[in-house]
């Protein structure tokens, strides 16, 4: 659903730019530039709220011992991990890992 909205915003942004290129009236140019800015802000808000299937750990945790793809804190990367008895584990690191989001 959000991808379709972003596609529609993209089309409307292009229309605004096309009108600005051919418009002579300064007021119309200003109106379409402001519409373009508003569309960009809406696009940014939507993109910030898209997670592409990642589930924040604050929102929900996987079932115990379920293998998942995990995003590590501090930009350390992604790994195969599982959540078990209140702790995140990974075959790569025997110690506790700090997970911020996961995907089944």
N, C-alpha and C positions, 0 to 999 in steps of 0.2 A: 504494500500500500504506500509506504513512504517513498519507495523508488519511483512510483508513478507520479506522486506529487512533485518530486524533484525534477522529473522529466517535464512536467507541465510548467514548472517555474523556469526551467531552462528555455523553453519555447517563448514564454512571456518576456524573459530578459532579452532574448534575441530580437523580439518584436520592438521592445523599447529602444534598443540600440539602432535598429533599422530606421525607426521613425526619427530619432535624433539626427541621423546622418542626412536625411532628406528634408527635414522640417526647416522652415524659414522663420516662423514666429518664435521669438525668444521665450515667450510664456509657455508654449507647447514643449519646447526643448527642456525647459526647467521642470515641467510636470513629468515628462517621461524620464528624465534623469532621476528625479525623486522616486518615481515608481520603481526604477531599476535598483536604487539603493535599498528600498523596502523589500524587494524580492530577494536581494542578496542577504539581507538580515534574516529573512524567513528561511532561506536555504541553509544558512549557518546554524540556525536553531534546530532544524530538522536533522542535519548531519551530526550535531552534537548528541542527539538523542537516538541515533541509530547505533546498534551494537553488533550487528552482523552475527547474531547467535551467541555472543559471549554473555555469560550470566555472572554479574558481580557477586562475590562471596557474601556481601552484606545483604543481598537479596535472597539468596538460596544456596544451600550446599548440596552436593551430590549424595547419593546413598553411600553408606560405608563400603569401602573396598571396590567401588565402581571406577574403572579406568576412564579418565577424562583427559582432555587437552587443557593444560593450565597455563595462564599468563602469570609470569613471576613479577614481583614488585621490583621497583627501581630499574625497569627496563632490561632486566637480566635475560629476557627471552621467553620462550614457550617450551614446555616439556610435557611428556606423558606423566600423569600423576594420579594419585587416588587419595581420597579423604578417609581416614580411619581413626576412630576413637579420638575425635577432636584434634587431629593433627594431619597435615598434608605431608605425603611421602612421594618420593620419586626414585626410580631405579638408577638415575644418574647421580643423585646425591643421597647418601644414607641419612643425613641429618634432616631436620625440619626444613621445609621450604616455605617461603612467604608468597602465597598465591593471592592475586587480587581479583581474578575472574577465571571462569572455566567454561568448557563447552563439551557436551556429550560426544 
